[in-house]
Amino acid sequence: MRKFLYILCFGFLLTTCDDGNIFEVTFDFEDTFSQCGTLVFYKTNGSTSESLSIKFAALTIEDILEVGEDNLYENTLPLGSTNVFNYRSYTNLPADNLLFCNDIPPSNLGIITDEVSLSGQVYIRTVLVEDDNDGIPSEQEDLNGNGNYDDDDTDSDGIPNYLDADDDGDNVLTKTELDTLNADGDDDPLTNPKDTDGDGTPDYLDTDDDGDGVLTRDEENSNANLNPTDDISDPDSGVADYLNDQVSTTVVATAFRTHTIRMTYTITATVTNISLPSITQQTLDFGTLDDSDVTSDTRTGMPVFN
Protein backbone atom coordinates (compact mmCIF):
# COMPACT_ATOMS: atom_id res chain seq x y z
CA MET A 1 0.00 0.00 0.00
CA ARG A 2 1.50 3.37 -1.04
CA LYS A 3 0.62 6.49 0.97
CA PHE A 4 0.55 9.93 -0.65
CA LEU A 5 0.68 12.90 1.72
CA TYR A 6 -0.91 16.17 0.67
CA ILE A 7 -1.31 19.54 2.43
CA LEU A 8 -4.83 20.91 1.97
CA CYS A 9 -6.05 24.41 2.77
CA PHE A 10 -9.81 24.82 3.21
CA GLY A 11 -11.35 28.28 3.55
CA PHE A 12 -14.33 28.77 5.77
CA LEU A 13 -17.06 29.72 3.29
CA LEU A 14 -15.41 32.44 1.11
CA THR A 15 -12.95 33.75 3.69
CA THR A 16 -9.18 33.40 3.45
CA CYS A 17 -7.80 30.41 5.28
CA ASP A 18 -5.35 30.76 8.12
CA ASP A 19 -3.02 28.31 9.85
CA GLY A 20 -5.95 26.81 11.68
CA ASN A 21 -7.41 25.67 8.37
CA ILE A 22 -4.33 23.77 7.22
CA PHE A 23 -4.05 20.09 8.02
CA GLU A 24 -2.57 16.92 6.61
CA VAL A 25 -4.60 14.30 4.77
CA THR A 26 -3.11 10.96 3.76
CA PHE A 27 -4.58 9.06 0.83
CA ASP A 28 -3.75 5.33 0.76
CA PHE A 29 -3.56 3.65 -2.63
CA GLU A 30 -2.11 0.33 -3.71
CA ASP A 31 1.18 0.18 -5.60
CA THR A 32 -0.70 -1.08 -8.66
CA PHE A 33 -3.25 0.39 -11.04
CA SER A 34 -5.81 -0.90 -13.53
CA GLN A 35 -6.73 0.10 -17.08
CA CYS A 36 -9.70 0.04 -19.41
CA GLY A 37 -11.17 1.68 -22.48
CA THR A 38 -9.07 3.77 -24.82
CA LEU A 39 -7.40 4.60 -22.47
CA VAL A 40 -7.80 5.14 -18.70
CA PHE A 41 -5.33 4.29 -15.93
CA TYR A 42 -7.02 4.25 -12.54
CA LYS A 43 -6.69 3.21 -8.92
CA THR A 44 -9.16 3.35 -6.09
CA ASN A 45 -9.36 3.04 -2.34
CA GLY A 46 -12.65 1.52 -1.24
CA SER A 47 -12.13 2.26 2.45
CA THR A 48 -11.75 6.02 1.87
CA SER A 49 -13.92 6.23 -1.29
CA GLU A 50 -11.25 7.92 -3.38
CA SER A 51 -9.85 7.49 -6.87
CA LEU A 52 -6.96 8.66 -8.99
CA SER A 53 -7.17 8.37 -12.76
CA ILE A 54 -5.44 9.40 -15.98
CA LYS A 55 -7.52 9.56 -19.15
CA PHE A 56 -5.50 9.69 -22.36
CA ALA A 57 -6.76 11.43 -25.48
CA ALA A 58 -4.80 9.56 -28.15
CA LEU A 59 -3.05 6.60 -26.57
CA THR A 60 -4.05 2.94 -26.54
CA ILE A 61 -2.80 -0.03 -24.57
CA GLU A 62 -1.56 -1.46 -27.88
CA ASP A 63 0.67 1.61 -28.29
CA ILE A 64 2.17 1.03 -24.85
CA LEU A 65 2.95 -2.61 -25.68
CA GLU A 66 4.89 -1.63 -28.83
CA VAL A 67 8.39 -2.05 -27.45
CA GLY A 68 11.47 -1.46 -29.56
CA GLU A 69 14.40 -3.75 -30.29
CA ASP A 70 15.64 -3.11 -26.77
CA ASN A 71 12.30 -4.45 -25.42
CA LEU A 72 11.56 -0.98 -24.04
CA TYR A 73 8.83 1.62 -24.56
CA GLU A 74 9.05 5.10 -23.05
CA ASN A 75 6.75 8.08 -23.49
CA THR A 76 6.19 11.37 -21.65
CA LEU A 77 2.86 13.10 -22.22
CA PRO A 78 1.58 16.46 -20.97
CA LEU A 79 -1.34 16.61 -18.56
CA GLY A 80 -4.13 19.12 -18.96
CA SER A 81 -7.31 19.32 -21.00
CA THR A 82 -6.34 16.41 -23.30
CA ASN A 83 -4.59 13.90 -21.05
CA VAL A 84 -6.55 14.36 -17.84
CA PHE A 85 -5.25 13.58 -14.35
CA ASN A 86 -8.16 13.42 -11.94
CA TYR A 87 -8.61 13.08 -8.16
CA ARG A 88 -12.08 12.32 -6.81
CA SER A 89 -13.69 11.48 -3.51
CA TYR A 90 -17.15 9.98 -3.21
CA THR A 91 -19.99 9.48 -0.79
CA ASN A 92 -20.13 5.89 -1.97
CA LEU A 93 -17.48 4.38 -4.22
CA PRO A 94 -19.03 2.27 -7.02
CA ALA A 95 -17.36 -0.79 -8.52
CA ASP A 96 -14.23 0.11 -10.50
CA ASN A 97 -15.58 -1.16 -13.81
CA LEU A 98 -18.70 1.00 -13.42
CA LEU A 99 -16.68 4.02 -12.40
CA PHE A 100 -14.20 4.16 -15.28
CA CYS A 101 -15.16 1.59 -17.90
CA ASN A 102 -18.80 2.46 -18.62
CA ASP A 103 -19.96 5.07 -21.09
CA ILE A 104 -22.88 5.79 -18.75
CA PRO A 105 -21.87 6.58 -15.15
CA PRO A 106 -23.75 4.75 -12.38
CA SER A 107 -26.86 6.53 -11.12
CA ASN A 108 -25.72 6.44 -7.50
CA LEU A 109 -22.40 8.19 -8.18
CA GLY A 110 -22.04 10.74 -5.36
CA ILE A 111 -18.96 12.88 -6.01
CA ILE A 112 -17.70 15.04 -3.15
CA THR A 113 -14.43 16.28 -4.65
CA ASP A 114 -13.62 16.36 -8.37
CA GLU A 115 -10.30 17.97 -9.27
CA VAL A 116 -8.32 17.98 -12.52
CA SER A 117 -4.65 18.88 -12.89
CA LEU A 118 -4.21 21.66 -15.45
CA SER A 119 -0.50 20.96 -15.82
CA GLY A 120 2.13 18.28 -15.28
CA GLN A 121 3.44 15.26 -17.15
CA VAL A 122 2.98 11.51 -17.08
CA TYR A 123 5.91 9.24 -17.91
CA ILE A 124 4.99 5.75 -19.09
CA ARG A 125 7.53 2.94 -19.28
CA THR A 126 7.08 -0.59 -20.57
CA VAL A 127 9.72 -3.30 -20.17
CA LEU A 128 9.29 -6.64 -21.94
CA VAL A 129 10.96 -9.74 -20.52
CA GLU A 130 10.83 -12.94 -22.56
CA ASP A 131 11.55 -16.44 -21.33
CA ASP A 132 11.24 -20.00 -22.58
CA ASN A 133 9.87 -21.33 -19.27
CA ASP A 134 12.21 -24.31 -19.49
CA GLY A 135 13.10 -24.38 -15.79
CA ILE A 136 16.46 -22.64 -16.22
CA PRO A 137 16.73 -18.96 -15.22
CA SER A 138 17.86 -16.79 -18.14
CA GLU A 139 21.01 -15.69 -16.32
CA GLN A 140 22.08 -19.34 -16.12
CA GLU A 141 21.70 -19.73 -19.88
CA ASP A 142 24.51 -17.26 -20.54
CA LEU A 143 26.92 -20.10 -21.24
CA ASN A 144 29.86 -17.95 -22.33
CA GLY A 145 29.39 -15.63 -19.35
CA ASN A 146 29.64 -12.39 -21.32
CA GLY A 147 26.33 -10.94 -20.14
CA ASN A 148 24.76 -11.18 -23.59
CA TYR A 149 22.04 -13.83 -23.61
CA ASP A 150 21.45 -13.50 -27.33
CA ASP A 151 24.76 -15.04 -28.45
CA ASP A 152 24.26 -18.36 -26.67
CA ASP A 153 22.59 -20.73 -29.14
CA THR A 154 23.71 -24.31 -28.50
CA ASP A 155 21.80 -25.89 -31.39
CA SER A 156 22.33 -22.99 -33.86
CA ASP A 157 18.63 -22.86 -34.66
CA GLY A 158 18.44 -19.07 -34.57
CA ILE A 159 16.81 -18.97 -31.11
CA PRO A 160 19.10 -18.16 -28.17
CA ASN A 161 19.02 -20.62 -25.28
CA TYR A 162 17.11 -18.33 -22.91
CA LEU A 163 14.22 -18.31 -25.42
CA ASP A 164 14.72 -21.87 -26.66
CA ALA A 165 12.53 -24.53 -25.05
CA ASP A 166 14.85 -27.18 -26.55
CA ASP A 167 18.41 -25.93 -26.06
CA ASP A 168 20.21 -28.79 -27.79
CA GLY A 169 17.77 -29.21 -30.70
CA ASP A 170 17.07 -32.88 -30.05
CA ASN A 171 13.26 -32.44 -30.04
CA VAL A 172 13.09 -33.30 -26.34
CA LEU A 173 12.17 -30.22 -24.33
CA THR A 174 14.82 -28.91 -21.95
CA LYS A 175 12.47 -29.10 -18.96
CA THR A 176 11.91 -32.78 -19.76
CA GLU A 177 15.66 -33.45 -19.82
CA LEU A 178 16.43 -31.83 -16.47
CA ASP A 179 16.76 -34.03 -13.41
CA THR A 180 13.32 -33.77 -11.86
CA LEU A 181 14.17 -36.24 -9.11
CA ASN A 182 15.99 -33.52 -7.12
CA ALA A 183 18.44 -36.08 -5.82
CA ASP A 184 20.46 -33.57 -3.80
CA GLY A 185 17.38 -31.89 -2.30
CA ASP A 186 18.33 -28.32 -3.26
CA ASP A 187 15.49 -27.81 -5.78
CA ASP A 188 18.04 -26.71 -8.38
CA PRO A 189 18.11 -29.07 -11.38
CA LEU A 190 21.33 -27.51 -12.65
CA THR A 191 23.44 -28.69 -9.71
CA ASN A 192 22.94 -32.29 -10.79
CA PRO A 193 21.49 -32.28 -14.31
CA LYS A 194 20.64 -35.62 -15.84
CA ASP A 195 23.51 -37.05 -17.92
CA THR A 196 22.30 -40.41 -19.22
CA ASP A 197 25.48 -41.47 -21.03
CA GLY A 198 27.86 -40.02 -18.43
CA ASP A 199 29.86 -38.10 -21.02
CA GLY A 200 29.99 -34.90 -18.97
CA THR A 201 27.41 -33.09 -21.11
CA PRO A 202 23.98 -32.90 -19.46
CA ASP A 203 21.10 -34.31 -21.49
CA TYR A 204 19.54 -30.89 -22.07
CA LEU A 205 22.69 -29.87 -23.98
CA ASP A 206 23.52 -33.31 -25.43
CA THR A 207 22.37 -34.17 -28.96
CA ASP A 208 22.89 -37.91 -28.32
CA ASP A 209 21.62 -38.55 -24.80
CA ASP A 210 22.33 -42.28 -24.57
CA GLY A 211 25.63 -42.16 -26.46
CA ASP A 212 24.65 -44.85 -28.98
CA GLY A 213 25.86 -42.85 -31.98
CA VAL A 214 22.35 -41.91 -33.14
CA LEU A 215 21.15 -38.37 -32.60
CA THR A 216 18.31 -38.19 -30.10
CA ARG A 217 16.10 -36.40 -32.62
CA ASP A 218 16.59 -39.31 -35.05
CA GLU A 219 15.36 -41.97 -32.61
CA GLU A 220 11.67 -41.84 -33.56
CA ASN A 221 11.06 -45.45 -34.43
CA SER A 222 7.38 -45.65 -33.51
CA ASN A 223 5.92 -42.19 -33.95
CA ALA A 224 7.56 -39.67 -36.25
CA ASN A 225 5.93 -36.73 -34.48
CA LEU A 226 8.98 -34.65 -33.47
CA ASN A 227 8.84 -36.14 -29.96
CA PRO A 228 11.34 -38.94 -29.21
CA THR A 229 9.95 -39.41 -25.69
CA ASP A 230 7.02 -41.58 -26.90
CA ASP A 231 9.11 -44.01 -28.97
CA ILE A 232 9.75 -47.23 -27.01
CA SER A 233 10.90 -50.15 -29.16
CA ASP A 234 11.63 -52.36 -26.14
CA PRO A 235 8.54 -52.25 -23.92
CA ASP A 236 10.19 -54.55 -21.39
CA SER A 237 12.80 -51.90 -20.68
CA GLY A 238 10.18 -49.17 -20.34
CA VAL A 239 12.79 -46.73 -21.60
CA ALA A 240 12.40 -44.47 -24.62
CA ASP A 241 14.77 -45.31 -27.47
CA TYR A 242 16.69 -42.03 -27.15
CA LEU A 243 17.71 -43.11 -23.61
CA ASN A 244 18.29 -46.78 -24.48
CA ASP A 245 21.75 -47.41 -25.88
CA GLN A 246 20.65 -50.89 -26.96
CA VAL A 247 18.38 -49.37 -29.61
CA SER A 248 20.14 -47.51 -32.41
CA THR A 249 17.64 -47.52 -35.26
CA THR A 250 17.77 -44.25 -37.19
CA VAL A 251 14.79 -42.32 -38.54
CA VAL A 252 16.19 -39.01 -39.76
CA ALA A 253 14.33 -35.98 -38.39
CA THR A 254 13.32 -33.28 -40.83
CA ALA A 255 12.22 -30.45 -38.52
CA PHE A 256 12.49 -28.94 -35.06
CA ARG A 257 9.54 -28.52 -32.73
CA THR A 258 8.10 -25.02 -32.57
CA HIS A 259 8.64 -23.07 -29.37
CA THR A 260 6.33 -21.14 -27.10
CA ILE A 261 8.04 -18.03 -25.76
CA ARG A 262 6.50 -16.42 -22.69
CA MET A 263 6.23 -12.61 -22.73
CA THR A 264 5.86 -10.52 -19.57
CA TYR A 265 5.31 -6.76 -19.78
CA THR A 266 5.92 -4.45 -16.82
CA ILE A 267 4.10 -1.15 -17.34
CA THR A 268 4.71 1.70 -14.90
CA ALA A 269 3.51 5.29 -14.76
CA THR A 270 4.99 8.30 -12.95
CA VAL A 271 3.24 11.66 -12.71
CA THR A 272 5.18 14.89 -12.08
CA ASN A 273 4.26 18.50 -11.34
CA ILE A 274 0.62 17.81 -10.52
CA SER A 275 -1.37 21.00 -9.97
CA LEU A 276 -4.83 20.65 -8.44
CA PRO A 277 -6.91 23.26 -6.60
CA SER A 278 -6.15 21.67 -3.22
CA ILE A 279 -3.34 19.23 -3.94
CA THR A 280 0.26 19.84 -5.02
CA GLN A 281 2.62 16.93 -5.57
CA GLN A 282 5.94 17.19 -7.40
CA THR A 283 6.30 13.47 -8.14
CA LEU A 284 3.72 10.73 -7.84
CA ASP A 285 4.66 7.11 -8.48
CA PHE A 286 1.33 5.97 -9.95
CA GLY A 287 2.44 2.35 -9.76
CA THR A 288 2.54 -0.76 -11.93
CA LEU A 289 -0.26 -2.04 -14.15
CA ASP A 290 -1.96 -5.08 -12.62
CA ASP A 291 -3.77 -6.74 -15.54
CA SER A 292 -2.56 -10.19 -16.59
CA ASP A 293 -4.67 -10.07 -19.76
CA VAL A 294 -2.43 -7.21 -20.90
CA THR A 295 0.90 -7.92 -19.24
CA SER A 296 1.15 -11.65 -20.04
CA ASP A 297 1.34 -13.07 -23.54
CA THR A 298 3.13 -15.68 -25.63
CA ARG A 299 4.59 -15.89 -29.10
CA THR A 300 5.72 -18.78 -31.24
CA GLY A 301 9.40 -19.26 -31.98
CA MET A 302 10.23 -20.89 -35.29
CA PRO A 303 13.64 -22.60 -35.05
CA VAL A 304 15.66 -23.02 -38.24
CA PHE A 305 16.30 -26.73 -38.85
CA ASN A 306 19.90 -27.68 -39.50
Beta strands, then each sheet from edge to edge (+ up, - down):
strand 1: 2-9
strand 2: 22-29
strand 3: 32-36
strand 4: 40-45
strand 5: 50-55
strand 6: 72-78
strand 7: 84-92
strand 8: 110-116
strand 9: 121-131
strand 10: 259-275
strand 11: 280-289
strand 12: 296-301
sheet 1: 1+ 2-
sheet 2: 6+ 9- 10+ 11- 3- 4+ 5- 7+ 8-
sheet 3: 6+ 9- 10+ 12-
end
